[in-house]
C-alpha cells in the first residue's frame, strides 16, 4: 500500500513539472495506469489518485517552451491550453462515472468525486469569463437534456480524442461539440454537479461529504 | 630533540584513565563544591597538557595520554554542555553567571589544546568514540557538532587535500552522524555537509559518502536500522540539493551541467523507488523529497517521459507487489477457505 501511495505521489510530481504539451500527451497513459487505484481500499491511495488529476488540472502552461512565439505572446491561447487539461480531466471522470455507475463501488465514486473536487477548486482560482458563467446551467435546462445523457455527449465529443472509454455506441446526441472551450468545460461540470447532487444522499458519509463539498465550491464559482 | 627528551612532569593526564565523577546535580548539597572541584580539575589538566604538548611531538603526546583522553573528553563535554536543561532554573542564576563561564572557558581551552596537539586521525577517532558512548542526547549532539567543526577547520588548514590524508576517519564521522539513533544529530550532520553552497568535502569525498549512503539504503530490508536509512536519505537529499545548486550556478555558461554519473544511475531505482514502499512514513516522505528534488535536474525534465514510464511500471499490479490488496487478497482467502474445507472433509472421512 505504501509503495502505491508514494509512487502515485511521485507520478503527481512528474505531471506537475510537465509543460502543457507533454502533460496532455501523457494523460491517456497515466489515467490508464492509475485506473485500478480508484478502487483501492486505502483512502490515502485514492486521494493520491485524485491529486494526479489535480496536477493535470494545475499544469502551468505559461512555462510552455514548445508553444510558438506568437501563441505564447497571446494570453488567451495560454489560458485555453491550461483549460484543455481541465477539460480532459472532467471528460475522463464523467465518462468513468456514467459508464460504471451501476456497478461502481463507493470507493470508486469517492475517487471520482475527489477528482471533480480538484477541478472545481482549480476553476475557483481561475479567471472565468462572465459569459461562460451566465450559460452555466444550459445543459441541464429542460430544453437541452431530453435527448442526450452526459455519457452520450462526452462520448460524442471525444470519440476521436485521447480520452479513452469503452461502452456501447452513443445514442442520438443533440448537443453539438461547442467551439468555446469554457462552454465545453461548464457543460461537463454541469453534468458532474448533477451527479454530485444525486450523491448527497448516499449511504456512505465520505461520498456525501465530498459531493456536498463539490457543490459548495461550485456555488462559489457561479 | 633535547626538548623531546625532557622528562614530562608527574601529572594527572599521564596517570591513565581519570576518575571523572558524574555531572553534579543542581540542588544537591555539594553542588558548589563539586563545581569548584571540576573547575580546578579542568584548570590543572589545561596546564599539564600545555606543558606536555610543549615538550613532545603530536605522536608522542597521543601515545602518552591515550589512556586518559576518553575521560578528559568526557569531562570537557559533560561540563560544557551538560547543564543546558537547567538554564532557566531560578536557583542557578549565580552559577550560570559566575562559575559556568569559567568552566566553559577552561573546557574550550582544553579542547582547543587537544585538537592542536594530537594527530588529526587520533583526534577524529577519539571524538567519534566519545560521541557514540555518550547517552545524553544533547551532549551527544554537541560532540557531533564539535566534530564536524573540527573537520572543517582541519580541511581549511591543510594545503593538500585533507580527505587524502584522513578520508576514512572523516567518512566514518559523517556516516556515524547521519546514521545516529537521534534524529536531531542525523539532520544536523546532513545540514552541515553543504553550507551556503560550500562543503568541506571535495568531489571524491562527496562521491564516497553518496556511495556509502546508497549501500545503507540498499541494505534497508536486512541489517540497517530504519534510523540509519532515514539519515542516509537526509544525506542523499543534501547531496542532490547541492548538485541542483551547481546546476543553477552553471546555467548559461559554456561548460553546462550534467548530474554526476554515480548519482544519476542510482537515485531513481536504488534509492527513491525502493524506499517508496518502506514501512516507516518518515523514510517514504524523505524518498518523496529526494524524488521531487531529482525532478529539478534539467536532464530529468528532458527524460520525464522515461521517468514517468518507470513509475507507471511500478503501479502495474503483480503477484509480488501487493499494490492492490483488495484484488489479490480475496482470491487467496477464497483459496484458503477452500483448502480448509477440504481438510475438514478429509479429516471427517478418515475418522
Boltz contact constraints between the chains, C-beta under 6 A:
constraints:
  - contact:
      token1: [A, 2]
      token2: [B, 277]
      max_distance: 6.0
  - contact:
      token1: [A, 2]
      token2: [B, 284]
      max_distance: 6.0
  - contact:
      token1: [A, 3]
      token2: [B, 276]
      max_distance: 6.0
  - contact:
      token1: [A, 3]
      token2: [B, 277]
      max_distance: 6.0
  - contact:
      token1: [A, 4]
      token2: [B, 323]
      max_distance: 6.0
  - contact:
      token1: [A, 6]
      token2: [B, 276]
      max_distance: 6.0
  - contact:
      token1: [A, 6]
      token2: [B, 284]
      max_distance: 6.0
  - contact:
      token1: [A, 6]
      token2: [B, 288]
      max_distance: 6.0
  - contact:
      token1: [A, 7]
      token2: [B, 276]
      max_distance: 6.0
  - contact:
      token1: [A, 7]
      token2: [B, 311]
      max_distance: 6.0
  - contact:
      token1: [A, 7]
      token2: [B, 314]
      max_distance: 6.0
  - contact:
      token1: [A, 7]
      token2: [B, 315]
      max_distance: 6.0
  - contact:
      token1: [A, 9]
      token2: [B, 288]
      max_distance: 6.0
  - contact:
      token1: [A, 10]
      token2: [B, 291]
      max_distance: 6.0
  - contact:
      token1: [A, 10]
      token2: [B, 311]
      max_distance: 6.0
  - contact:
      token1: [A, 11]
      token2: [B, 311]
      max_distance: 6.0
  - contact:
      token1: [A, 13]
      token2: [B, 292]
      max_distance: 6.0
  - contact:
      token1: [A, 13]
      token2: [B, 295]
      max_distance: 6.0
  - contact:
      token1: [A, 14]
      token2: [B, 304]
      max_distance: 6.0
  - contact:
      token1: [A, 14]
      token2: [B, 308]
      max_distance: 6.0
  - contact:
      token1: [A, 17]
      token2: [B, 295]
      max_distance: 6.0
  - contact:
      token1: [A, 33]
      token2: [B, 312]
      max_distance: 6.0
  - contact:
      token1: [A, 33]
      token2: [B, 315]
      max_distance: 6.0
  - contact:
      token1: [A, 36]
      token2: [B, 324]
      max_distance: 6.0
  - contact:
      token1: [A, 41]
      token2: [B, 326]
      max_distance: 6.0
